[in-house]
Amino acid sequence: MQPIASWLVARPQNAILGLAATLMLPFAQLLSGAVMVLLVLHQGPARSALHAVIASALLVAISLIVKSSAIQILANGLVTWLPVLLLASLLRHWRSLALTLQVSVIAAVAIMLAFYAAVPDPTAFWKSVLDEMALVFAQMELQGQADILLTQQDVIAPQMTILVVFTSWSLYVAVLLLGYALMQTLPGQRHCFGRFADLGLGRVLAITMAVVSLTAMASGANWLQNIAFLLFAVFWIQGLAMAHWLHAEKRLPGVAVVLVYVLLPVLNLLMVLGLAVAGYVDAWFGFRQRVVKQNG
């Protein structure tokens, strides 16, 4: 990873080519987003945004030559680069990975609240979205997927808000962490904004989750239940940090950490919930801090 990171930050044209090329690759949001994070952390948001604009112009010019959709390219660039540019800018300004992720959780909750305020009937809204998605799948001759969306609407639609918000938050946080890992491979940049293995989302978020959960149980409000679940589920990232910490402390073999990453896409919900439980318990009881004190 170090040669790639060094090449990307060596010259402006390398950064532009890196952004443009990775946006056209599979898993573009992960790869191109990580390149953007690296550039922002290394050279600042203004220059990185300029490089993104030039990369977009380059891709649009190519799309006009090969007669592909320039609008789609611009939309992909915006969705891929803008959120992580903002997150990386906050990380660079505050120089604290924990604070940046805490603020990102607050932002995710605020987005959910704004959605519930703007949309009187979220289930009906998502049913219409699922109808449109089913139509697109049918046009792509993916009739099986289209039928699932149509027949399972009553099950899927009520969960769509939390699914979209949590998945988006997790994706952008993963991109931020990957870009930060790239940054740390550069000389003199090791753990400059905090070590991921020491990451904690804080007891305040844990207490807030408990209060919101009790309120949701008492009121039965679906929107409060979704916010409570979001506040719990985000602790999966702290559970993942614990796995890295245990490996760094030689209490967990490296193969076990690799296995966690391998199983995440396969046992997605189970792994996320398991890591969230571990992270939430750690937020309350400070497992890592207790071990450090005992060893000290």
Residue pairs with C-beta under 8 A, 6 or more apart in sequence:
1 181
1 182
1 185
2 185
2 186
4 182
5 38
5 182
5 183
5 185
5 186
6 185
6 186
7 14
7 18
8 14
8 15
8 18
8 35
8 38
8 39
8 182
9 15
9 38
9 39
9 42
9 43
9 186
12 47
12 51
15 35
15 39
15 43
15 48
15 51
16 51
16 54
16 55
16 58
17 55
18 35
19 32
19 35
19 36
19 39
19 51
19 52
19 55
19 81
20 55
20 56
20 58
20 59
22 28
22 31
22 32
22 35
23 32
23 55
23 59
23 73
23 76
23 77
23 80
24 59
25 31
25 32
28 76
28 80
29 79
29 80
29 171
29 175
30 171
30 174
30 175
30 178
32 80
32 81
33 80
33 81
33 84
33 172
33 175
33 178
33 179
34 84
34 175
34 178
34 179
34 182
35 179
35 182
36 48
36 52
36 80
36 81
36 84
36 85
36 88
36 179
37 84
37 87
37 88
37 175
37 176
37 178
37 179
37 180
37 182
37 183
38 179
38 182
38 183
39 47
39 48
39 51
40 48
40 84
40 85
40 88
40 89
40 92
40 179
41 88
41 91
41 92
41 179
41 180
41 183
41 193
42 183
42 186
44 92
45 85
45 88
45 89
45 92
48 85
48 88
49 85
52 77
52 81
52 85
55 77
56 73
56 74
56 77
59 73
59 77
60 70
60 73
60 74
63 69
63 70
63 73
64 70
83 172
84 172
84 175
84 176
84 179
87 100
87 104
87 172
87 173
87 176
88 176
88 179
90 100
90 103
91 97
91 100
91 176
91 180
91 193
92 193
94 100
95 192
95 193
95 194
96 193
96 194
97 180
97 193
97 194
97 196
97 199
98 194
98 199
98 200
98 201
98 202
100 176
100 193
101 173
101 199
101 201
101 237
102 201
102 202
102 205
104 169
104 172
104 173
105 169
105 201
105 205
105 231
105 234
108 165
108 166
108 168
108 169
108 230
108 234
109 227
109 230
109 231
111 165
112 161
112 162
112 165
112 223
112 226
112 227
112 230
113 227
115 122
115 161
115 165
116 122
116 161
116 223
119 125
122 158
122 160
122 161
122 223
123 157
123 158
124 157
126 156
126 157
126 158
126 160
126 161
127 153
127 157
129 160
130 149
130 150
130 153
130 156
130 157
130 160
131 149
131 150
131 153
133 149
134 145
134 146
134 147
134 149
134 150
135 146
137 143
137 145
137 146
137 149
138 146
149 156
158 222
161 226
162 226
162 229
162 230
165 230
166 229
166 230
166 233
166 234
169 230
169 234
170 236
170 237
170 272
173 237
177 196
180 193
180 196
181 196
183 189
183 192
184 190
184 191
184 192
196 241
196 244
197 241
197 244
197 245
197 247
197 248
198 241
198 245
198 288
199 237
199 238
199 241
200 238
200 241
200 282
200 283
200 286
200 288
201 234
201 235
201 237
201 238
201 279
201 283
202 283
203 283
203 284
205 231
205 234
205 235
205 283
206 235
206 280
206 283
206 284
208 231
209 228
209 231
209 232
209 280
212 224
212 227
212 228
212 231
213 228
213 231
213 232
215 224
216 224
216 225
216 227
216 228
232 276
232 280
233 272
233 273
233 276
234 276
235 275
235 276
235 277
235 279
235 280
235 283
236 271
236 272
236 273
236 275
236 276
236 279
237 275
237 279
238 275
238 278
238 279
238 280
238 282
238 283
239 274
239 275
239 276
239 277
239 278
239 279
239 280
239 282
240 260
240 275
240 279
241 279
242 278
242 279
242 282
242 287
242 288
243 252
243 256
243 257
243 260
243 275
244 257
245 288
246 252
247 253
247 254
247 256
247 257
249 291
260 271
260 275
263 271
264 271
264 272
281 287
282 288
